[in-house]
Amino acid sequence: MNNTVIIYGAQWCQPCKAVQERLRKAGVQFRYVDVEKEPYPNWVQNLPTFEVNGKAMFNVESVLKEVKK
């Protein structure tokens, strides 16, 4: 399955940088949305927040599990 992964984060967010690196190492392609520069959904309240195939996720382990299905 071709997954659509979006990470909502900010430049100052160290965990956002760490999860990007983790997903890259796992071979997961993603789009990064800087919430200080781009519009984002109102349900995003913590950083980083993920969206996989339209489903909100709040930790990188859930993202990895979902994309490996």
CYANA upper distance limits for C-alpha pairs under 8 A (distance plus 0.5 A):
  1 MET  CA     69 LYS  CA      8.46
  3 ASN  CA     52 VAL  CA      7.24
  3 ASN  CA     53 ASN  CA      6.53
  3 ASN  CA     67 VAL  CA      6.82
  4 THR  CA     29 GLN  CA      8.45
  4 THR  CA     30 PHE  CA      7.33
  4 THR  CA     51 GLU  CA      8.28
  4 THR  CA     52 VAL  CA      6.04
  4 THR  CA     53 ASN  CA      5.54
  4 THR  CA     54 GLY  CA      8.32
  5 VAL  CA     29 GLN  CA      7.44
  5 VAL  CA     30 PHE  CA      5.22
  5 VAL  CA     31 ARG  CA      6.81
  5 VAL  CA     50 PHE  CA      7.54
  5 VAL  CA     51 GLU  CA      6.18
  5 VAL  CA     52 VAL  CA      5.08
  5 VAL  CA     53 ASN  CA      7.10
  6 ILE  CA     30 PHE  CA      5.99
  6 ILE  CA     31 ARG  CA      5.26
  6 ILE  CA     32 TYR  CA      6.30
  6 ILE  CA     33 VAL  CA      7.60
  6 ILE  CA     50 PHE  CA      6.11
  6 ILE  CA     51 GLU  CA      5.53
  6 ILE  CA     52 VAL  CA      7.02
  7 ILE  CA     16 CYS  CA      8.45
  7 ILE  CA     30 PHE  CA      7.54
  7 ILE  CA     31 ARG  CA      6.76
  7 ILE  CA     32 TYR  CA      5.36
  7 ILE  CA     33 VAL  CA      6.56
  7 ILE  CA     48 PRO  CA      7.09
  7 ILE  CA     49 THR  CA      6.41
  7 ILE  CA     50 PHE  CA      5.14
  7 ILE  CA     51 GLU  CA      7.07
  8 TYR  CA     32 TYR  CA      6.65
  8 TYR  CA     33 VAL  CA      5.37
  8 TYR  CA     34 ASP  CA      6.65
  8 TYR  CA     35 VAL  CA      6.83
  8 TYR  CA     40 TYR  CA      8.07
  8 TYR  CA     44 VAL  CA      8.04
  8 TYR  CA     47 LEU  CA      7.10
  8 TYR  CA     48 PRO  CA      6.09
  8 TYR  CA     49 THR  CA      5.69
  8 TYR  CA     50 PHE  CA      6.63
  9 GLY  CA     13 CYS  CA      7.19
  9 GLY  CA     16 CYS  CA      6.15
  9 GLY  CA     32 TYR  CA      7.74
  9 GLY  CA     33 VAL  CA      6.69
  9 GLY  CA     34 ASP  CA      5.66
  9 GLY  CA     35 VAL  CA      6.37
  9 GLY  CA     47 LEU  CA      5.81
  9 GLY  CA     48 PRO  CA      5.46
  9 GLY  CA     49 THR  CA      7.43
 10 ALA  CA     16 CYS  CA      7.55
 10 ALA  CA     33 VAL  CA      8.32
 10 ALA  CA     34 ASP  CA      5.34
 10 ALA  CA     35 VAL  CA      6.33
 10 ALA  CA     36 GLU  CA      6.87
 10 ALA  CA     47 LEU  CA      8.00
 11 GLN  CA     16 CYS  CA      8.49
 11 GLN  CA     34 ASP  CA      7.41
 13 CYS  CA     17 LYS  CA      7.24
 13 CYS  CA     47 LEU  CA      7.76
 13 CYS  CA     48 PRO  CA      8.28
 14 GLN  CA     18 ALA  CA      6.86
 15 PRO  CA     19 VAL  CA      6.71
 15 PRO  CA     47 LEU  CA      8.30
 15 PRO  CA     48 PRO  CA      7.32
 16 CYS  CA     20 GLN  CA      6.86
 16 CYS  CA     47 LEU  CA      7.31
 16 CYS  CA     48 PRO  CA      5.71
 17 LYS  CA     21 GLU  CA      6.97
 18 ALA  CA     22 ARG  CA      6.77
 19 VAL  CA     23 LEU  CA      6.58
 19 VAL  CA     60 VAL  CA      7.03
 20 GLN  CA     24 ARG  CA      6.65
 21 GLU  CA     25 LYS  CA      6.68
 22 ARG  CA     26 ALA  CA      6.82
 23 LEU  CA     27 GLY  CA      6.76
 23 LEU  CA     28 VAL  CA      5.67
 23 LEU  CA     29 GLN  CA      7.90
 23 LEU  CA     60 VAL  CA      8.46
 23 LEU  CA     64 LEU  CA      8.20
 24 ARG  CA     28 VAL  CA      6.13
 24 ARG  CA     29 GLN  CA      7.42
 28 VAL  CA     67 VAL  CA      8.30
 33 VAL  CA     37 LYS  CA      8.49
 33 VAL  CA     38 GLU  CA      6.94
 33 VAL  CA     40 TYR  CA      8.05
 34 ASP  CA     38 GLU  CA      6.36
 35 VAL  CA     39 PRO  CA      6.93
 35 VAL  CA     40 TYR  CA      6.72
 40 TYR  CA     44 VAL  CA      7.72
 44 VAL  CA     49 THR  CA      6.91
 45 GLN  CA     49 THR  CA      8.36
 48 PRO  CA     58 PHE  CA      7.78
 48 PRO  CA     59 ASN  CA      8.37
 49 THR  CA     56 ALA  CA      7.94
 49 THR  CA     57 MET  CA      6.86
 49 THR  CA     58 PHE  CA      5.65
 49 THR  CA     59 ASN  CA      7.70
 50 PHE  CA     56 ALA  CA      6.36
 50 PHE  CA     57 MET  CA      5.45
 50 PHE  CA     58 PHE  CA      6.44
 50 PHE  CA     59 ASN  CA      7.82
 50 PHE  CA     60 VAL  CA      8.34
 50 PHE  CA     63 VAL  CA      7.90
 51 GLU  CA     55 LYS  CA      5.78
 51 GLU  CA     56 ALA  CA      5.06
 51 GLU  CA     57 MET  CA      6.29
 52 VAL  CA     56 ALA  CA      7.06
 52 VAL  CA     57 MET  CA      7.67
 52 VAL  CA     63 VAL  CA      7.40
 52 VAL  CA     66 GLU  CA      8.13
 52 VAL  CA     67 VAL  CA      8.43
 57 MET  CA     62 SER  CA      7.11
 57 MET  CA     63 VAL  CA      7.27
 58 PHE  CA     62 SER  CA      7.95
 59 ASN  CA     63 VAL  CA      7.24
 60 VAL  CA     64 LEU  CA      6.71
 61 GLU  CA     65 LYS  CA      6.67
 62 SER  CA     66 GLU  CA      6.59
 63 VAL  CA     67 VAL  CA      6.73
 64 LEU  CA     68 LYS  CA      6.71
 65 LYS  CA     69 LYS  CA      7.21
